[in-house]
Structures are given as C-alpha cells and as structure tokens.
Amino acid sequence: MRALLISVNTQEIYMRTWPLGLACVAESARVASHTVEFLDLMHADDPTASVQKGIKEFRPDVIGLSVRNIDSQKMTDQGFFIDNVKGVVECCRSVTKAPVVLGGAGYSIYPDSLLEYLKADMGIQGEGETAFVELINRLEGGTELVGAPGLYLPRLGLSGPTHFENDLDHLPLPNVSSFSDSVSKGDDFWLPVQTRRGCPMNCSYCSTGSIEGRLLRKRSPWKVVDWLLEWRKTGISQFYFVDNTFNLPPSYARTLCGEMISKNLDAAWRCIMYPARTSEKLIRLMAESGCKEVSIGFESGSTLILNSMNKKFTNDDVRYTCDLLAKYGIRRMGFLLLGGPGETKETTLESLRFADSLNFEVLKLTVGIRIYPQTILAETAVKDGIVSPDDNLLEPRFYLVPSLQGWIKGVVDEWMSSRTNWVS
C-alpha cells in the first residue's frame, strides 16, 4: 500500500525539531513492505503547495498526519495551532479520496475531540508503529477496521485497545540513509533520540500517560548508540535525548553513557533529568560522554506545591543535582511553574527565592499551568470551578489561582527585570 506520512508541525518551540515519531512509523511501514513517502512541513516554504505536490506525485492510498503541538502552552500568548492542521486536512480532501488518518503526540491527548474538529476519517492513539501497520494492512486487505489497535472512528470512538510495545527493540529505528536528507545540518540543530517510553510518575498536570502510557519501556543501549554512530557519519554531531527522565532508571542511564564512551561517539548531547536519584558517578559519566546541557523540571520551591503536583523529590534533591551538574560543567536549564492548585503569595515567593539560589544558566518561568484531559489537574480544575465538566480542553485552558491573577504577574515581571537569564 502507498502511504504518505506528513508531519504537520511548523512551530519551533524552544528549538527546531525533527519528527522522530513519524519517522519510526514510516520505517515500520517500509519494513512491512508498504511504499512510504515522508513529508516534513517544517521545511516547507508553502505547506499547502507541498502537500498538493506530494499527493499528486505520490498518489497515496492512505495519508497519515502527525499532530505534535496543540498550542503554545503559554497563558499570555495562547497560540492555537490546530486550525493549521485543519487546513492540511482540507488540502488533502481537495486533491485525493485517500483516507486521512490522524496520529502523533498531540492527537493522542485529544483523540475524540481532534477527530471531530479536524473532520479526518480516523485516528490512532498511542504508538503508531504497530497500530498504523495493522491499520493499513486491513485497509489493503479490505478487512474490518473495528478492533484495530488504538483506532478511533467518527461517532464510534475507540474501536480497539491502545497498543504499547513492551520491548522497544521490536520496533525498528529509522534507517539513517533514508532520512538523512530530511534533517537540518546547522549548528543549532539537535537530532531527537528516544531510548525509553512511558512514565510512571503521574505528575498532576502531565499528559505523558495519554501519549506513551505509564509503563517504562526501553531500547537496548548498544542499539541506540550504534544508531547514533550512523548519524555521526552523515555529519550530525548534536543529539537531544527526549526521554521524559533520562536518569531513570539510573543503571540504564549509566550503561547508555558507558556505551557512548566506549564506542567513541564523540558528540554533544542534551537531555531532560528527573531532579532525584542522581549520583556523582552518573553525572561524571554524562559529562565524559558529551553531555552539554540538562533541563530540570523542578517546578516549585515549595514542599506544599510539590506535594500538590504529586512530585516525588525534594528541594534538597534538586539542589544536589544542580550542584553536581555545575561541578562537571554541564549547562542547566530550570523549569518553574507558578499559579497551580494551592499556590499562595508565600509559596510563590518561596519558589522564586529557591530558583534564584540555584543559579541556573537559564530559567524558564511559566505562570499558569496548561490543563490537559485525563489528568489530576483537570479533575481539580473542575472541582475548583476553573473549567466546566464538559470542556474537552482542546482550546487552551490554564489553571491560575484566581486570587493571584492580579498580583503574580507584577511580582514575576519585577524578578525577571533584573535577571537576564530568566525567560518566559
């Protein structure tokens, strides 16, 4: 079957990205003997023209659209990106009768509401490698679609259980020779790498469970590093580990760093770290293997708020991790979330003082927390009257304690005015 896979994201939030997830789906479909065309609209000067050209030249039997970002996640600048996706769906409809299938991280958070809003034919929630291949096999064979893994159909909802592969080694990584022309080669580009999927932490506001599930699953470290070595041959020298928690489990992280060292990867990399369960041995291995920057979502400096967010670390854990990273010369970017349930003037100031004491190279400060469905925060927001029970939360909704709204912006602006490394 001929499958045209399109990454519809054109937004650069923090950095230019590359659609790793869609590339993994494309590789799985190719391994299953389907003919695949891969189109990344991030590079398109005219996305509509690129889609029309791609469809007319490739003549697909099915089109897969990967939805990454729903909005900007900023309360003060509420960019809503889904209307751009709707334009892509309409463009597809104008030139082909091939069914349009939605997928991607953004779609997995809103499978019902996005399918209805975008008027696509169907969608897949969760991992797409196995699910999409199963779907196009059924389309090609003319067999019943109901029951396909993770498949959402209009008016029917979820027709088959969402699929998450237990052993990620069973899923192929994108063939570097097939995709090397689709990535940037500039100094500001960091190729995304995912070694693990799923997160068991259940933080109150986080949507990862809807996207990847809560069971932590891993690829063999040696397979990941061998794949990175193939990219090094193409000139890529910077990698971004997009795993939710690079250091969990610590033994896996140490093994991965050891592989990069023993195989002389000779590359710079960055990652996201959980602010606990670190050790000097791990941080030393990270530095020796090329780690240049770590993002730390410590979120608050108040024990009360950390408990409200369902965090499993303390301020002492955060400080210990930050001090170790500084000792080994690894740049640190901190993330602070203010205004969530239980926040007060006292806890806000406590968090600001704590963040200031950590001396991050960059601090990303966010006021108001994006509310995602199927989260603890969404339940709290309904209970507190922030959103209505029937709000599907597709259009951006944020939790900010009402009594703080007039005060917190002025305080944050004042703190940021004298700290050039704090950004919003």
TITI-377949 format. One line per 4 residues: number of its first residue (from 1); for each residue x, y, z of C-alpha. Coordinates in steps of 0.25 Angstrom, whole numbers. Example, Ala and Ser with C-alpha at 12.3 -4.5 7.8 and 13.67 -1.06 7.14 Angstrom:
<lummis>
1	49 -18 31 | 55 -4 29
</lummis>
This chain:
<lummis>
1	0 0 0 | 5 14 -3 | 5 23 10 | 8 37 10
5	12 42 24 | 12 56 27 | 17 64 39 | 8 76 40
9	16 83 51 | 22 97 46 | 25 102 60 | 39 104 66
13	36 104 81 | 50 106 88 | 57 99 76 | 56 93 62
17	51 79 63 | 50 67 54 | 38 57 54 | 45 45 60
21	32 38 64 | 26 39 50 | 40 34 44 | 39 22 53
25	25 19 48 | 30 21 33 | 41 11 36 | 31 1 42
29	22 2 29 | 34 0 20 | 39 -12 27 | 25 -17 26
33	27 -16 11 | 18 -4 9 | 23 8 0 | 24 21 8
37	27 35 5 | 31 44 17 | 28 59 17 | 32 69 28
41	25 82 26 | 35 89 36 | 44 91 24 | 33 95 14
45	32 110 9 | 18 107 5 | 12 96 13 | -1 95 4
49	7 94 -9 | 16 84 -3 | 4 75 1 | -3 77 -12
53	10 73 -19 | 13 61 -11 | -1 55 -13 | -1 58 -28
57	13 52 -30 | 12 40 -20 | -3 37 -22 | -5 31 -8
61	-15 20 -4 | -15 26 11 | -10 39 17 | -5 39 31
65	-4 53 38 | 5 54 51 | 0 65 60 | 11 69 70
69	7 83 77 | -7 87 80 | -4 101 85 | 8 109 90
73	5 105 105 | 6 120 109 | -5 126 117 | -1 140 112
77	1 136 97 | -9 126 94 | -5 122 80 | -15 111 75
81	-8 102 64 | -20 93 61 | -26 102 50 | -13 100 42
85	-15 85 43 | -30 86 39 | -24 94 26 | -16 82 23
89	-27 72 24 | -36 81 15 | -24 82 5 | -23 66 5
93	-38 65 3 | -37 75 -9 | -28 66 -17 | -30 52 -13
97	-40 42 -7 | -30 34 1 | -34 33 15 | -27 43 25
101	-22 37 38 | -18 45 50 | -7 41 60 | 4 47 68
105	6 52 82 | -4 64 81 | -15 55 75 | -13 44 86
109	-17 54 96 | -30 58 89 | -34 46 81 | -49 49 80
113	-49 64 80 | -38 65 70 | -44 55 61 | -57 63 61
117	-51 76 60 | -42 73 48 | -52 64 41 | -42 53 38
121	-46 39 34 | -40 32 46 | -28 34 57 | -19 25 65
125	-16 28 79 | -3 23 85 | 9 17 78 | 8 17 63
129	18 7 58 | 10 -6 61 | -4 1 60 | -2 8 47
133	3 -4 40 | -8 -12 45 | -18 -2 40 | -12 -1 26
137	-11 -16 25 | -26 -16 28 | -29 -5 18 | -21 -12 7
141	-28 -26 10 | -42 -20 11 | -44 -25 25 | -52 -20 37
145	-45 -8 43 | -53 -8 56 | -43 -15 66 | -30 -9 60
149	-21 -5 72 | -23 9 77 | -32 13 65 | -43 24 67
153	-54 25 57 | -64 36 56 | -76 34 65 | -71 21 69
157	-59 25 78 | -48 15 82 | -50 2 74 | -38 -5 79
161	-29 -5 91 | -17 5 90 | -5 -2 88 | 9 0 95
165	20 -9 91 | 27 -16 103 | 40 -17 97 | 45 -5 88
169	55 -13 82 | 44 -20 74 | 41 -6 67 | 51 -2 56
173	59 11 57 | 58 20 45 | 68 16 34 | 78 27 34
177	81 26 19 | 66 28 16 | 64 40 25 | 78 48 25
181	73 57 15 | 61 61 23 | 69 67 35 | 75 80 37
185	91 81 38 | 92 94 44 | 99 97 57 | 86 100 64
189	80 86 61 | 79 75 71 | 74 62 66 | 64 56 75
193	67 42 81 | 57 34 89 | 63 22 97 | 51 20 107
197	36 22 106 | 25 23 117 | 26 30 130 | 21 24 144
201	22 37 151 | 7 42 149 | 10 57 152 | -3 65 153
205	-2 73 140 | 5 63 131 | -1 57 118 | 10 47 116
209	1 35 121 | -8 38 109 | 3 38 99 | 13 28 104
213	6 20 115 | 11 19 129 | 20 6 128 | 34 10 125
217	40 2 113 | 54 3 108 | 63 0 96 | 76 -7 97
221	86 4 100 | 96 -2 89 | 85 -2 79 | 83 13 81
225	98 16 81 | 100 9 68 | 89 17 62 | 95 30 67
229	108 25 61 | 101 24 47 | 96 38 49 | 110 43 52
233	115 38 38 | 105 48 32 | 111 60 39 | 101 61 51
237	109 63 64 | 98 68 73 | 87 59 80 | 75 62 89
241	70 51 97 | 55 54 98 | 53 43 109 | 44 49 120
245	54 45 130 | 68 42 125 | 73 37 139 | 62 27 141
249	66 16 144 | 80 21 148 | 86 7 144 | 81 9 129
253	86 23 128 | 100 19 133 | 100 8 123 | 96 17 112
257	107 27 115 | 117 16 116 | 113 11 102 | 115 25 97
261	129 26 103 | 134 12 99 | 129 14 85 | 135 28 84
265	122 35 79 | 129 48 80 | 117 56 80 | 110 67 88
269	97 64 95 | 86 69 104 | 75 63 112 | 63 64 122
273	66 60 136 | 58 56 148 | 63 64 160 | 65 52 168
277	72 39 168 | 85 45 163 | 99 41 167 | 113 47 164
281	116 35 157 | 105 37 147 | 108 52 145 | 122 49 143
285	119 39 132 | 109 48 126 | 120 59 125 | 130 49 119
289	121 44 109 | 118 58 103 | 106 64 111 | 106 79 110
293	92 83 115 | 81 77 124 | 67 82 126 | 62 81 140
297	47 82 143 | 47 85 158 | 34 93 156 | 34 99 170
301	42 102 182 | 30 99 192 | 28 86 198 | 14 88 199
305	13 91 184 | 22 79 180 | 12 70 188 | 0 76 181
309	7 73 168 | 10 59 172 | 25 60 171 | 34 50 178
313	46 59 180 | 50 70 190 | 57 83 189 | 70 76 195
317	69 66 183 | 68 78 173 | 80 85 179 | 89 73 180
321	86 70 165 | 89 85 161 | 101 85 169 | 107 73 163
325	104 77 149 | 111 91 151 | 123 83 157 | 124 76 144
329	122 88 135 | 108 83 129 | 99 95 126 | 86 95 134
333	72 100 129 | 62 100 140 | 47 100 138 | 38 107 149
337	22 106 149 | 15 116 157 | 0 118 160 | -5 104 161
341	-14 98 172 | -11 102 186 | -1 113 181 | -1 126 190
345	7 138 191 | 16 132 201 | 19 119 193 | 21 127 180
349	32 136 187 | 38 123 193 | 39 117 179 | 45 130 173
353	55 130 184 | 59 116 183 | 60 117 168 | 69 129 169
357	78 121 179 | 81 110 169 | 88 119 159 | 83 113 146
361	89 117 133 | 75 119 128 | 62 118 136 | 49 116 128
365	37 122 137 | 23 119 134 | 11 126 140 | -2 117 139
369	-2 102 136 | -8 97 123 | -19 87 127 | -20 74 119
373	-31 64 120 | -29 51 128 | -20 58 138 | -21 60 153
377	-20 75 149 | -33 74 140 | -41 68 152 | -36 79 161
381	-39 90 151 | -54 84 150 | -55 83 165 | -50 98 167
385	-59 103 156 | -47 107 147 | -53 99 135 | -67 93 133
389	-68 78 134 | -72 77 119 | -60 85 114 | -52 76 105
393	-40 85 108 | -35 85 93 | -35 100 93 | -25 105 103
397	-29 105 117 | -20 109 129 | -20 107 144 | -16 120 151
401	-21 122 165 | -32 134 163 | -27 142 175 | -13 142 170
405	-16 147 156 | -14 162 158 | -2 160 167 | 6 149 162
409	9 156 148 | 15 168 155 | 24 160 164 | 29 151 153
413	32 163 144 | 39 170 155 | 48 158 158 | 51 156 143
417	54 170 140 | 68 168 148 | 71 154 143 | 74 154 128
421	75 138 129 | 61 137 133 | 51 135 121 | 36 133 120
</lummis>
